[in-house]
């Protein structure tokens, strides 16, 4: 998230606050005032000509956000220089515009937040909100911010009261706006029973940490560079520098340490376990020291305890790492990582839902197939029952037809027998003529009976053939039914096997997804460990190079010192020889002159004595080697010796003794 997007979030609130009718457009006069104020707080030279040219009075109606964006980008945001203005002033301007319209809390409530705290929460919301308009914050980011505030207040975050709020569908899908967030904070669900001063301090701490990019701040002891004394200072650590002040009000800045890739931090630890068990101070009475080394200086600092020292060293290493990686803000990087994790989690959740939907579809298809199979089995049973009924009915009809034919045959036989008996009797009684007269009639009846019998037999034959055809058809139907049953059973077996394969595939898919997640976590962990190992190796290599450079410097200094010591010893021997010579000469000069004794001339036996000048190597030795104490001591010895000798000579002279030279 760059500076332009951060500024656009605040300016968006200012633009929407001027849209009183909620039509998405703002009048030109209001936009002129907004543009002028933005140029003022952004330290940009105001161009009224361009403003009047862009917002001419002959244009139609008010201007929408799309119409204002070209002017905002070209004449304002493109001229912004990072570091030349205070972004908090821009936020305060936009907050002043939008709070009058949208932020109207219940002033009678005891849990209402002060205006300054509401402004800081608004800035935190803008920082953690999504990069899309209208600005909203996802529930995960809201929970993260509330946890940070509760941690700053040294209380445990309890989300039981907020579960109903977070579980709403509108919150889960659309997120929450800043005004709903401020209303929730003013309701006291999170800060119930906590003093307002503690809440304000916690919000300020989180605001400075997230928005102000403050990695850590607190009191430390710092050793001076010139006077080498220890003073307590308030330190503020950011990704680019480490500043220290006289107090925590941060009004009097005493120095600023620029952090880059050449910096490193080292802890001053005891040399052995005995020292550590005795809990001796590390140096100068400071127990928890650490050093921050730059290319030009080494800063010695001390924390109050070991935990604070570890926290400070870790925070400084984090700041150096961010500078090496080219990142300007820790929390921007953490926000991007949390967003990537949410996207990956949503993708995994979507993949799981798709997989579950696919499995549900397969399960539904399997259930449909089983239902169809059951219906087919039921239809088969019904068809078999209908066939049995039809077969039974056909058999009954065949039996009835057969019995009817048998009855007709018996009746025909009885009729024929009766006719035969009657004819026999009639033939006996009647005459041959009558027999001859009735012969055609009997013959006709017989012929008709035979014809009828032939028709009956043909009908019975047809019925027998029909029965045979029906029996063959029944056999074929039974065979087809058996084949269909066998095919259904095979299909059911195949479907059971397919269901088993699908279940096995589902288990393997779940195992594969779990293995994939483990692999992704392992890859992330490996990359993180690799990065940490690389950074540690780079730090150790830098420390090794620095130690080698310092060792070379120490060796060169030792060589120079050795040479200076040899020269000093040589000059000291020469100086001692000169001092002895001067003592002899002074003893000769300090001898008193007796009565009638002439003072020896300078050209006599002592003409070889010369008073040493400032160019004497012995004097130069004293000036160079810093042996003024030795010189003064030797002079005092000479003076004492000469004084004592002079006193002896005076006492001898007063006693009348005379020392002849």
Backbone torsions as a table, in degrees:
resi	resn	phi	psi	omega
1	UNK	NA	111.7	-176.7
2	UNK	-86.1	179.1	-176.5
3	UNK	-65.4	-35.8	-178.6
4	UNK	-62.6	-45.7	-179.6
5	UNK	-65.8	-35.5	176.9
6	UNK	-64.3	-43.6	179.0
7	UNK	-66.4	-37.5	-179.3
8	UNK	-63.6	-33.5	179.0
9	UNK	-62.7	-46.4	179.5
10	UNK	-67.1	-41.5	-178.7
11	UNK	-66.2	-31.9	177.8
12	UNK	-60.6	-40.6	177.2
13	UNK	-64.4	-40.5	178.3
14	UNK	-64.1	-40.1	179.4
15	UNK	-65.6	-47.2	-179.0
16	UNK	-66.7	-27.0	177.8
17	UNK	-69.0	-29.8	178.4
18	UNK	-78.3	-15.0	178.7
19	UNK	-83.3	82.7	-175.4
20	UNK	-70.4	-33.2	-177.9
21	UNK	-86.8	-2.0	-179.7
22	UNK	55.6	40.5	178.4
23	UNK	-100.0	-3.6	-178.4
24	UNK	85.5	8.2	-179.2
25	UNK	-133.5	151.3	-177.9
26	UNK	-129.0	145.6	-179.7
27	UNK	-67.2	154.8	-175.3
28	UNK	-68.6	-34.8	-179.6
29	UNK	-64.4	-41.1	177.7
30	UNK	-66.2	-39.2	178.1
31	UNK	-66.2	-33.6	176.1
32	UNK	-63.1	-44.3	179.4
33	UNK	-65.4	-42.9	178.9
34	UNK	-61.8	-43.3	-179.9
35	UNK	-64.7	-41.7	179.2
36	UNK	-62.7	-43.7	179.0
37	UNK	-66.0	-37.9	177.5
38	UNK	-64.1	-41.8	177.3
39	UNK	-62.6	-34.7	-179.5
40	UNK	-68.3	-49.1	-176.3
41	UNK	-74.2	-24.4	178.1
42	UNK	-89.3	2.6	178.4
43	UNK	58.3	45.8	179.3
44	UNK	-114.0	137.5	176.4
45	UNK	-63.2	128.0	-176.7
46	UNK	-78.6	132.9	-179.3
47	UNK	-113.8	90.7	-177.5
48	UNK	-67.7	-26.1	-179.3
49	UNK	-66.5	-46.9	178.7
50	UNK	-63.4	-36.4	178.9
51	UNK	-64.8	-45.9	179.5
52	UNK	-67.3	-35.2	179.4
53	UNK	-67.9	-38.3	-178.8
54	UNK	-75.0	-37.0	-179.4
55	UNK	-110.0	67.3	179.3
56	UNK	-71.5	151.3	-177.8
57	UNK	-74.6	-16.6	-179.0
58	UNK	-84.5	-0.9	175.5
59	UNK	-72.4	160.7	-177.1
60	UNK	-87.8	120.0	166.8
61	UNK	63.4	-170.1	179.3
62	UNK	-71.7	177.0	-174.0
63	UNK	-115.3	137.3	177.2
64	UNK	-87.3	176.8	179.5
65	UNK	-65.5	-33.4	177.2
66	UNK	-66.8	-33.3	178.3
67	UNK	-77.5	-25.4	179.8
68	UNK	-85.0	-24.6	-175.7
69	UNK	-61.7	-41.5	179.0
70	UNK	-59.1	-44.0	178.4
71	UNK	-66.5	-41.6	-179.2
72	UNK	-61.9	-42.4	-179.6
73	UNK	-71.9	-41.2	-172.1
74	UNK	-78.8	-44.6	-170.7
75	UNK	-101.0	-10.3	-178.0
76	UNK	-123.1	-64.0	-172.6
77	UNK	-68.6	-33.4	178.9
78	UNK	-68.4	-19.3	-178.7
79	UNK	-97.0	-1.8	-177.3
80	UNK	-71.8	134.1	176.7
81	UNK	-115.8	121.7	-178.1
82	UNK	-65.8	132.7	-178.8
83	UNK	94.9	-11.6	-179.2
84	UNK	-91.5	-1.9	-179.1
85	UNK	-145.5	168.6	177.3
86	UNK	-103.1	114.5	-176.6
87	UNK	-64.6	-26.1	179.3
88	UNK	-62.5	-31.6	177.0
89	UNK	-66.8	-37.7	176.8
90	UNK	-64.6	-43.0	179.0
91	UNK	-63.7	-40.4	179.4
92	UNK	-64.8	-38.4	177.5
93	UNK	-62.2	-49.7	-178.6
94	UNK	-68.3	-34.4	177.6
95	UNK	-66.3	-39.3	178.6
96	UNK	-61.4	-39.4	179.6
97	UNK	-69.5	-44.1	-172.8
98	UNK	-84.0	-26.5	-177.7
99	UNK	-70.6	-31.7	178.6
100	UNK	-62.0	-31.5	-175.7
101	UNK	-93.9	-39.6	-168.4
102	UNK	-107.9	-27.5	-174.9
103	UNK	-100.3	100.2	-179.1
104	UNK	-133.2	76.9	-177.9
105	UNK	-75.8	167.6	177.6
106	UNK	-80.1	104.0	-174.9
107	UNK	-67.4	-18.8	-179.5
108	UNK	-78.3	-14.6	-178.8
109	UNK	-74.0	145.0	-178.9
110	UNK	-80.3	-18.5	-177.0
111	UNK	-96.8	13.4	-177.8
112	UNK	-70.0	140.4	-179.3
113	UNK	-83.8	148.6	175.1
114	UNK	-65.3	162.9	-176.9
115	UNK	-62.3	-38.0	-178.9
116	UNK	-66.2	-41.1	178.2
117	UNK	-66.9	-39.3	177.5
118	UNK	-62.5	-39.7	177.5
119	UNK	-62.8	-42.6	179.7
120	UNK	-67.0	-39.1	176.1
121	UNK	-64.7	-36.7	176.3
122	UNK	-62.4	-42.4	177.1
123	UNK	-65.0	-41.2	177.6
124	UNK	-63.5	-39.6	177.5
125	UNK	-61.7	-45.6	179.2
126	UNK	-61.5	-37.9	-179.0
127	UNK	-66.6	-41.0	-174.8
128	UNK	-93.2	-3.5	-178.0
129	UNK	-74.1	164.7	179.4
130	UNK	-75.3	156.0	-177.0
131	UNK	-86.6	52.9	175.9
132	UNK	-149.2	153.6	-173.8
133	UNK	-112.1	143.2	-3.4
134	UNK	-65.2	149.8	-173.2
135	UNK	-71.4	126.8	176.8
136	UNK	-137.0	162.5	177.2
137	UNK	-121.4	134.1	-179.4
138	UNK	-73.9	156.5	-178.0
139	UNK	-59.2	-32.8	179.5
140	UNK	-63.1	-41.7	179.4
141	UNK	-69.2	-36.0	176.5
142	UNK	-62.7	-44.3	178.7
143	UNK	-64.3	-38.5	177.9
144	UNK	-62.7	-44.2	179.7
145	UNK	-65.4	-42.8	179.1
146	UNK	-64.9	-36.6	177.0
147	UNK	-65.3	-39.2	178.2
148	UNK	-63.8	-42.0	179.7
149	UNK	-65.9	-44.1	178.5
150	UNK	-64.1	-37.6	177.7
151	UNK	-64.8	-38.5	177.2
152	UNK	-66.6	-29.0	177.1
153	UNK	-87.6	0.5	179.4
154	UNK	62.4	38.0	174.1
155	UNK	-126.5	163.0	-179.9
156	UNK	-89.8	134.1	-179.9
157	UNK	-74.3	124.5	180.0
158	UNK	-114.3	108.3	-175.8
159	UNK	-96.5	15.9	-179.1
160	UNK	-65.7	-42.5	-178.5
161	UNK	-71.0	-20.7	-177.5
162	UNK	-100.2	1.8	-178.6
163	UNK	-64.3	-42.3	178.6
164	UNK	-62.3	-36.9	-179.7
165	UNK	-69.9	-43.2	-179.3
166	UNK	-72.6	-25.5	-176.3
167	UNK	-82.7	-1.8	178.4
168	UNK	-67.8	143.2	-178.2
169	UNK	-64.5	-38.2	-179.6
170	UNK	-64.8	-37.3	179.1
171	UNK	-70.8	-40.3	-178.3
172	UNK	-67.3	-36.9	-175.7
173	UNK	-92.5	-41.7	-174.4
174	UNK	-101.0	-16.6	-175.2
175	UNK	82.1	-174.9	-179.4
176	UNK	-121.7	150.1	178.7
177	UNK	-88.3	170.1	-177.1
178	UNK	-68.0	-31.0	-177.7
179	UNK	-73.8	-35.7	174.1
180	UNK	-66.8	-37.9	178.8
181	UNK	-64.4	-44.8	178.2
182	UNK	-66.1	-36.7	176.8
183	UNK	-63.7	-39.1	177.6
184	UNK	-65.8	-40.0	177.7
185	UNK	-67.5	-36.4	178.6
186	UNK	-73.3	-19.4	-179.9
187	UNK	-70.5	-18.3	178.2
188	UNK	82.7	12.4	179.7
189	UNK	-68.0	-30.8	-178.7
190	UNK	-95.3	-36.0	-172.4
191	UNK	-108.6	27.0	-177.6
192	UNK	-69.1	130.3	176.9
193	UNK	81.1	12.5	-178.5
194	UNK	-114.1	140.9	-179.3
195	UNK	-65.1	146.0	-176.8
196	UNK	-65.7	-32.9	179.4
197	UNK	-64.9	-39.2	177.8
198	UNK	-65.9	-41.0	178.3
199	UNK	-62.6	-44.1	180.0
200	UNK	-63.4	-42.0	178.3
201	UNK	-64.4	-39.5	179.0
202	UNK	-66.5	-43.2	179.2
203	UNK	-64.7	-39.5	177.9
204	UNK	-64.4	-40.7	179.5
205	UNK	-63.6	-45.5	178.9
206	UNK	-66.8	-36.9	178.5
207	UNK	-63.0	-45.3	179.8
208	UNK	-68.2	-33.1	-179.6
209	UNK	-71.6	-44.9	-173.6
210	UNK	-88.6	-53.1	-177.1
211	UNK	-79.1	-41.8	-178.7
212	UNK	-83.1	1.6	178.9
213	UNK	56.3	36.3	177.5
214	UNK	-90.5	112.8	-179.2
215	UNK	-75.5	-37.6	178.7
216	UNK	-165.6	150.6	175.2
217	UNK	-151.8	152.3	-178.2
218	UNK	163.3	179.6	-178.0
219	UNK	-84.7	138.7	173.6
220	UNK	-140.8	155.2	171.6
221	UNK	-90.4	133.2	-179.3
222	UNK	-124.5	137.0	178.4
223	UNK	-91.3	132.2	-177.3
224	UNK	-68.9	155.5	-179.5
225	UNK	-82.7	-30.1	-176.9
226	UNK	-105.4	-55.0	-177.3
227	UNK	-80.4	-16.6	176.6
228	UNK	58.2	35.7	174.7
229	UNK	-109.9	161.0	-176.5
230	UNK	-97.1	133.2	176.7
231	UNK	-135.1	146.0	179.2
232	UNK	-86.8	128.1	-177.9
233	UNK	-131.7	154.2	175.5
234	UNK	-93.4	116.7	-176.2
235	UNK	-102.3	140.9	176.2
236	UNK	-127.8	118.4	-175.8
237	UNK	-103.4	125.7	173.4
238	UNK	-122.6	167.2	-178.0
239	UNK	-60.4	-22.0	-176.5
240	UNK	-106.6	-20.9	-176.2
241	UNK	-155.1	167.5	175.5
242	UNK	-127.1	108.9	-177.9
243	UNK	-103.8	150.7	177.5
244	UNK	-136.4	142.5	-173.3
245	UNK	-127.3	168.9	178.0
246	UNK	-73.7	-29.8	179.9
247	UNK	-146.3	173.0	-176.7
248	UNK	-76.9	-3.1	173.1
249	UNK	-76.9	-11.0	173.1
250	UNK	59.0	36.2	179.0
251	UNK	-91.5	-38.5	-176.2
252	UNK	-108.3	98.5	-179.5
253	UNK	-80.8	122.8	-178.5
254	UNK	-93.5	-17.9	-179.7
255	UNK	178.8	165.8	-179.1
256	UNK	-143.2	121.4	-179.1
257	UNK	-102.9	115.9	-179.6
258	UNK	-80.5	128.5	-178.8
259	UNK	-101.3	134.5	176.3
260	UNK	-147.4	-170.9	-177.0
261	UNK	-69.1	-15.8	179.5
262	UNK	-86.8	-3.6	-179.6
263	UNK	-87.8	152.1	174.6
264	UNK	-150.8	154.8	-178.9
265	UNK	-121.0	137.0	-178.5
266	UNK	-132.1	144.1	176.9
267	UNK	-94.6	142.2	175.5
268	UNK	-92.3	103.8	-175.3
269	UNK	-108.9	157.9	175.7
270	UNK	-62.6	154.8	-175.1
271	UNK	-82.5	-25.0	-177.3
272	UNK	-141.9	170.7	-179.1
273	UNK	-69.8	-31.8	179.2
274	UNK	-64.3	-42.1	179.1
275	UNK	-64.3	-39.3	-179.6
276	UNK	-68.0	-35.5	178.6
277	UNK	-69.9	-33.7	178.6
278	UNK	-76.6	-12.1	179.8
279	UNK	55.3	51.9	177.2
280	UNK	-79.9	154.3	176.1
281	UNK	-67.2	149.9	-178.7
282	UNK	-70.6	-52.4	-176.5
283	UNK	-163.8	140.3	176.4
284	UNK	55.1	31.1	179.3
285	UNK	77.6	5.5	179.9
286	UNK	-101.6	122.5	-170.7
287	UNK	-84.3	-36.8	-172.9
288	UNK	-116.6	69.2	-177.9
289	UNK	-89.5	154.4	168.7
290	UNK	-151.9	156.6	-174.6
291	UNK	-118.9	137.3	173.2
292	UNK	-110.2	113.3	-174.9
293	UNK	-104.3	129.0	172.9
294	UNK	-115.9	-177.7	179.6
295	UNK	-67.5	-29.9	-174.5
296	UNK	-103.7	-32.2	-174.1
297	UNK	-139.7	164.8	172.1
298	UNK	-123.9	119.5	-177.1
299	UNK	-100.0	125.5	178.4
300	UNK	-101.9	127.6	-178.5
301	UNK	-135.8	161.0	-178.7
302	UNK	-140.4	136.1	178.4
303	UNK	-98.1	173.0	-178.0
304	UNK	-75.1	-31.9	178.3
305	UNK	-150.8	178.9	-177.0
306	UNK	-67.2	-36.5	-180.0
307	UNK	-63.7	-45.0	178.9
308	UNK	-64.2	-38.3	178.5
309	UNK	-62.8	-43.6	179.0
310	UNK	-62.9	-41.6	179.4
311	UNK	-63.7	-42.8	-179.2
312	UNK	-67.2	-44.7	179.4
313	UNK	-63.1	-40.8	178.0
314	UNK	-64.7	-41.6	-180.0
315	UNK	-65.5	-40.9	179.4
316	UNK	-66.6	-40.6	176.2
317	UNK	-62.3	-38.0	177.1
318	UNK	-63.9	-42.2	178.6
319	UNK	-62.9	-41.9	178.4
320	UNK	-64.9	-40.1	178.9
321	UNK	-63.5	-42.1	178.0
322	UNK	-61.9	-39.9	179.1
323	UNK	-66.5	-40.0	179.4
324	UNK	-65.1	-39.5	-179.3
325	UNK	-79.5	-2.2	178.7
326	UNK	76.3	24.3	-179.6
327	UNK	-104.0	136.4	-175.2
328	UNK	-94.2	-19.4	-175.4
329	UNK	-143.3	133.4	178.2
330	UNK	-70.1	-43.7	-174.8
331	UNK	-74.0	-25.4	172.1
332	UNK	-66.1	-41.8	176.7
333	UNK	-64.5	-43.1	178.6
334	UNK	-65.0	-36.6	178.0
335	UNK	-63.5	-44.5	177.9
336	UNK	-62.6	-40.4	178.8
337	UNK	-64.9	-42.6	177.7
338	UNK	-63.4	-38.1	177.7
339	UNK	-64.8	-42.5	177.6
340	UNK	-63.1	-40.9	177.8
341	UNK	-63.3	-41.0	177.1
342	UNK	-63.1	-43.1	179.3
343	UNK	-63.0	-43.7	177.6
344	UNK	-63.7	-40.2	178.2
345	UNK	-64.1	-41.0	177.7
346	UNK	-65.0	-39.4	178.0
347	UNK	-64.0	-44.1	178.1
348	UNK	-63.8	-40.5	178.5
349	UNK	-64.3	-41.1	178.5
350	UNK	-64.8	-41.0	177.8
351	UNK	-63.5	-40.7	177.8
352	UNK	-64.3	-41.4	179.0
353	UNK	-64.9	-40.9	176.5
354	UNK	-62.4	-41.1	178.6
355	UNK	-65.1	-41.4	177.5
356	UNK	-64.9	-40.3	176.6
357	UNK	-62.6	-40.6	177.9
358	UNK	-63.8	-41.8	178.5
359	UNK	-66.4	-38.4	177.1
360	UNK	-64.1	-40.4	178.1
361	UNK	-62.4	-42.2	177.3
362	UNK	-64.0	-40.3	178.7
363	UNK	-65.3	-41.9	177.7
364	UNK	-64.2	-41.1	177.8
365	UNK	-62.7	-40.3	177.5
366	UNK	-63.1	-43.5	178.6
367	UNK	-63.6	-39.9	177.1
368	UNK	-61.7	-43.3	179.2
369	UNK	-63.2	-40.7	177.9
370	UNK	-65.1	-39.1	178.0
371	UNK	-64.8	-40.8	177.3
372	UNK	-63.1	-40.1	178.6
373	UNK	-63.6	-41.1	177.2
374	UNK	-63.5	-41.1	177.5
375	UNK	-62.8	-40.7	178.2
376	UNK	-63.9	-41.2	177.6
377	UNK	-61.9	-43.0	179.3
378	UNK	-64.5	-42.0	177.8
379	UNK	-63.3	-38.3	178.3
380	UNK	-63.4	-42.4	178.0
381	UNK	-62.7	-44.0	179.3
382	UNK	-63.7	-41.5	179.2
383	UNK	-63.4	-40.8	179.0
384	UNK	-64.7	-39.3	178.0
385	UNK	-66.1	-39.9	177.9
386	UNK	-65.0	-40.2	178.5
387	UNK	-64.0	-39.8	177.7
388	UNK	-63.8	-41.6	178.3
389	UNK	-63.9	-42.7	178.6
390	UNK	-63.1	-42.3	179.3
391	UNK	-63.7	-42.2	178.2
392	UNK	-63.4	-41.0	178.9
393	UNK	-66.0	-41.0	178.5
394	UNK	-64.4	-39.4	178.0
395	UNK	-63.8	-41.9	177.7
396	UNK	-62.4	-43.2	178.9
397	UNK	-63.6	-41.0	178.7
398	UNK	-63.6	-42.5	178.9
399	UNK	-65.0	-42.9	177.9
400	UNK	-61.4	-42.7	179.5
401	UNK	-64.9	-38.2	179.7
402	UNK	-67.2	-42.9	178.7
403	UNK	-64.3	-39.7	178.7
404	UNK	-62.9	-41.3	177.5
405	UNK	-63.9	-42.0	178.9
406	UNK	-62.6	-42.8	178.9
407	UNK	-62.8	-43.0	179.3
408	UNK	-64.5	-40.8	178.3
409	UNK	-62.9	-43.8	178.7
410	UNK	-62.7	-42.3	179.1
411	UNK	-63.1	-40.9	179.1
412	UNK	-64.7	-40.2	178.8
413	UNK	-65.5	-42.1	178.6
414	UNK	-63.3	-41.3	179.6
415	UNK	-63.6	-41.6	-178.5
416	UNK	-66.6	-40.3	178.4
417	UNK	-64.9	-43.1	179.0
418	UNK	-61.9	-41.2	179.4
419	UNK	-64.5	-39.2	179.6
420	UNK	-65.1	-44.5	179.7
421	UNK	-63.6	-42.7	179.8
422	UNK	-65.8	-38.0	179.7
423	UNK	-67.0	-38.6	-179.9
424	UNK	-64.7	-44.7	179.2
425	UNK	-64.7	-40.0	-177.6
426	UNK	-69.4	-34.2	178.8
427	UNK	-67.3	-34.9	178.2
428	UNK	-68.0	-35.8	-174.8
429	UNK	-83.0	-42.1	-172.6
430	UNK	-89.6	174.5	-175.9
431	UNK	-88.6	165.0	179.3
432	UNK	-59.9	-29.0	179.6
433	UNK	-64.5	-44.9	-180.0
434	UNK	-64.6	-37.1	177.1
435	UNK	-60.9	-40.9	179.2
436	UNK	-66.5	-34.0	179.8
437	UNK	-68.7	-40.5	-178.1
438	UNK	-86.2	-6.9	-178.8
439	UNK	-61.5	-44.4	178.5
440	UNK	-61.7	-36.4	-179.4
441	UNK	-65.7	-45.1	178.9
442	UNK	-63.5	-40.7	179.2
443	UNK	-63.4	-40.0	178.7
444	UNK	-65.1	-41.8	178.5
445	UNK	-64.1	-39.7	180.0
446	UNK	-64.9	-44.7	-179.0
447	UNK	-63.0	-42.7	179.9
448	UNK	-65.3	-38.2	178.2
449	UNK	-64.5	-43.1	178.5
450	UNK	-63.3	-40.5	177.9
451	UNK	-63.4	-40.9	178.1
452	UNK	-64.7	-40.9	177.8
453	UNK	-62.7	-38.9	178.6
454	UNK	-64.6	-40.6	177.8
455	UNK	-64.7	-40.0	178.4
456	UNK	-63.3	-42.6	179.5
457	UNK	-64.5	-41.0	176.7
458	UNK	-61.1	-42.8	177.6
459	UNK	-62.4	-42.2	178.0
460	UNK	-63.6	-38.8	177.7
461	UNK	-63.9	-43.6	178.0
462	UNK	-61.4	-40.3	178.3
463	UNK	-64.3	-40.1	177.9
464	UNK	-64.3	-43.2	176.8
465	UNK	-62.5	-40.6	178.3
466	UNK	-62.1	-42.1	178.5
467	UNK	-63.3	-43.0	177.5
468	UNK	-61.4	-44.2	178.0
469	UNK	-61.1	-41.9	178.2
470	UNK	-64.4	-39.7	177.8
471	UNK	-64.1	-42.4	177.0
472	UNK	-64.1	-42.1	177.5
473	UNK	-61.8	-40.4	178.0
474	UNK	-62.3	-41.2	177.6
475	UNK	-62.1	-45.1	179.1
476	UNK	-62.6	-41.1	177.8
477	UNK	-62.5	-40.7	177.6
478	UNK	-63.7	-40.6	176.9
479	UNK	-64.3	-44.4	178.0
480	UNK	-62.4	-39.2	178.2
481	UNK	-64.4	-41.8	177.1
482	UNK	-62.5	-41.0	177.5
483	UNK	-63.6	-42.7	179.0
484	UNK	-63.9	-41.4	177.6
485	UNK	-61.6	-43.1	178.9
486	UNK	-63.5	-41.1	178.8
487	UNK	-64.9	-40.8	177.9
488	UNK	-62.7	-42.7	178.9
489	UNK	-63.9	-42.4	176.8
490	UNK	-61.8	-42.7	179.1
491	UNK	-62.5	-41.1	177.8
492	UNK	-63.2	-41.6	177.6
493	UNK	-62.8	-42.2	178.2
494	UNK	-63.9	-38.2	179.9
495	UNK	-68.0	-40.2	175.0
496	UNK	-60.1	-42.8	177.7
497	UNK	-63.9	-40.3	177.9
498	UNK	-64.2	-40.5	177.6
499	UNK	-62.9	-41.0	176.2
500	UNK	-62.3	-41.9	178.0
501	UNK	-64.0	-39.9	178.1
502	UNK	-64.2	-41.8	177.7
503	UNK	-63.6	-41.9	177.8
504	UNK	-64.1	-39.6	178.1
505	UNK	-64.2	-38.8	178.1
506	UNK	-62.7	-45.3	178.2
507	UNK	-61.6	-43.7	179.4
508	UNK	-65.6	-35.4	178.1
509	UNK	-65.5	-42.6	176.4
510	UNK	-62.6	-43.9	177.6
511	UNK	-61.9	-39.4	179.1
512	UNK	-64.7	-42.5	179.3
513	UNK	-64.9	-40.5	177.0
514	UNK	-64.5	-40.9	176.9
515	UNK	-63.9	-38.5	178.7
516	UNK	-64.6	-42.5	177.3
517	UNK	-62.9	-44.0	178.1
518	UNK	-61.4	-39.7	179.2
519	UNK	-64.5	-42.9	177.7
520	UNK	-61.6	-44.6	177.9
521	UNK	-62.8	-41.1	179.3
522	UNK	-64.8	-39.2	179.0
523	UNK	-64.5	-44.3	179.1
524	UNK	-62.2	-44.3	179.1
525	UNK	-63.6	-41.3	179.4
526	UNK	-64.6	-42.8	177.9
527	UNK	-63.2	-41.0	179.0
528	UNK	-64.4	-45.1	178.3
529	UNK	-63.9	-38.0	177.8
530	UNK	-63.3	-42.7	178.6
531	UNK	-63.8	-43.4	178.9
532	UNK	-64.1	-41.9	178.3
533	UNK	-63.6	-39.5	178.1
534	UNK	-64.2	-44.4	178.3
535	UNK	-63.7	-40.4	178.7
536	UNK	-64.4	-41.3	178.0
537	UNK	-64.4	-41.4	177.6
538	UNK	-63.4	-41.7	178.8
539	UNK	-64.1	-42.5	178.9
540	UNK	-66.5	-38.2	177.7
541	UNK	-65.3	-41.5	176.0
542	UNK	-63.1	-42.3	178.5
543	UNK	-64.4	-38.6	178.6
544	UNK	-65.4	-43.1	177.2
545	UNK	-62.8	-41.6	178.0
546	UNK	-63.8	-41.7	178.6
547	UNK	-65.2	-40.6	177.2
548	UNK	-63.5	-41.8	178.4
549	UNK	-62.7	-44.8	178.1
550	UNK	-63.8	-37.0	178.1
551	UNK	-64.2	-41.5	176.8
552	UNK	-63.4	-42.0	177.1
553	UNK	-62.5	-42.1	178.6
554	UNK	-62.6	-42.5	178.8
555	UNK	-63.4	-43.3	178.0
556	UNK	-63.5	-42.3	177.9
557	UNK	-63.3	-40.9	179.5
558	UNK	-64.3	-39.7	178.4
559	UNK	-62.8	-44.4	178.3
560	UNK	-63.9	-40.6	179.1
561	UNK	-64.2	-40.3	177.5
562	UNK	-60.7	-44.3	177.9
563	UNK	-63.0	-41.4	178.2
564	UNK	-64.2	-38.5	179.2
565	UNK	-64.2	-42.8	178.9
566	UNK	-62.8	-44.6	178.6
567	UNK	-64.1	-40.1	179.4
568	UNK	-64.4	-40.6	177.3
569	UNK	-63.3	-41.6	179.4
570	UNK	-63.8	-44.4	179.9
571	UNK	-69.3	-31.0	177.0
572	UNK	-65.7	-41.1	176.9
573	UNK	-63.0	-43.7	178.7
574	UNK	-63.3	-40.0	179.5
575	UNK	-65.0	-41.7	178.0
576	UNK	-62.3	-38.3	176.2
577	UNK	-62.2	-44.6	178.9
578	UNK	-63.4	-38.2	179.4
579	UNK	-64.3	-43.3	176.9
580	UNK	-60.1	-42.4	178.9
581	UNK	-62.2	-42.1	179.5
582	UNK	-65.9	-35.0	178.1
583	UNK	-62.5	-43.3	179.3
584	UNK	-63.1	-45.1	-178.9
585	UNK	-65.5	-39.9	179.2
586	UNK	-66.3	-36.8	177.0
587	UNK	-63.2	-38.8	178.6
588	UNK	-69.1	-38.9	-177.9
589	UNK	-73.2	-30.7	-175.5
590	UNK	-84.2	4.3	177.7
591	UNK	-71.3	132.6	-178.5
592	UNK	-71.7	153.1	179.2
593	UNK	-92.2	124.4	179.6
594	UNK	-76.9	171.8	178.7
595	UNK	-65.3	132.6	179.6
596	UNK	74.7	7.2	-178.4
597	UNK	-97.3	133.3	179.0
598	UNK	-87.7	147.7	177.4
599	UNK	-76.4	126.9	-179.9
600	UNK	-60.5	140.3	-179.4
601	UNK	-75.6	164.6	-179.7
602	UNK	-72.0	-20.2	-179.5
603	UNK	-90.3	6.5	179.8
604	UNK	-75.9	-141.8	-175.6
605	UNK	-71.2	-16.5	-179.0
606	UNK	-104.3	25.8	-178.7
607	UNK	-71.9	-13.7	-179.3
608	UNK	-80.7	-11.4	-178.2
609	UNK	-79.4	132.7	177.8
610	UNK	-128.7	139.1	177.4
611	UNK	-74.5	128.9	-178.3
612	UNK	-68.6	138.9	178.4
613	UNK	-95.4	179.2	179.7
614	UNK	-69.9	-15.3	177.8
615	UNK	-85.5	1.7	178.4
616	UNK	-60.7	136.3	178.7
617	UNK	-60.9	-28.3	177.0
618	UNK	-64.8	-40.4	177.2
619	UNK	-68.2	-40.3	176.6
620	UNK	-61.7	-36.0	177.2
621	UNK	-60.0	-43.4	179.5
622	UNK	-64.3	-39.0	-179.2
623	UNK	-68.8	-35.1	-176.3
624	UNK	-80.7	-52.0	-171.7
625	UNK	-77.9	-5.1	178.2
626	UNK	72.5	33.4	-178.1
627	UNK	-101.7	43.3	178.4
628	UNK	-62.1	-33.8	-179.5
629	UNK	-63.7	-42.2	178.9
630	UNK	-64.4	-40.0	-179.8
631	UNK	-63.2	-46.6	179.6
632	UNK	-63.9	-37.9	179.6
633	UNK	-64.9	-41.6	179.3
634	UNK	-66.4	-39.6	177.7
635	UNK	-64.3	-42.4	178.4
636	UNK	-61.9	-39.7	177.2
637	UNK	-62.8	-43.6	179.4
638	UNK	-62.3	-45.0	-179.3
639	UNK	-63.7	-41.9	178.7
640	UNK	-63.3	-43.5	-179.0
641	UNK	-64.8	-42.8	178.5
642	UNK	-66.1	-38.7	179.3
643	UNK	-64.3	-42.9	179.1
644	UNK	-65.4	-39.5	178.3
645	UNK	-64.6	-40.5	179.3
646	UNK	-65.6	-39.1	177.7
647	UNK	-63.2	-40.3	177.7
648	UNK	-62.4	-44.1	-178.9
649	UNK	-64.1	-38.9	178.7
650	UNK	-66.1	-40.1	178.2
651	UNK	-65.0	-37.7	177.9
652	UNK	-67.1	-39.3	179.8
653	UNK	-66.4	-37.8	178.9
654	UNK	-67.4	-27.1	178.6
655	UNK	-85.2	0.8	178.2
656	UNK	88.5	2.1	177.9
657	UNK	-81.0	150.4	-178.2
658	UNK	-133.7	128.3	-178.5
659	UNK	-97.4	112.1	-178.9
660	UNK	-84.1	130.1	-178.9
661	UNK	-76.5	NA	NA
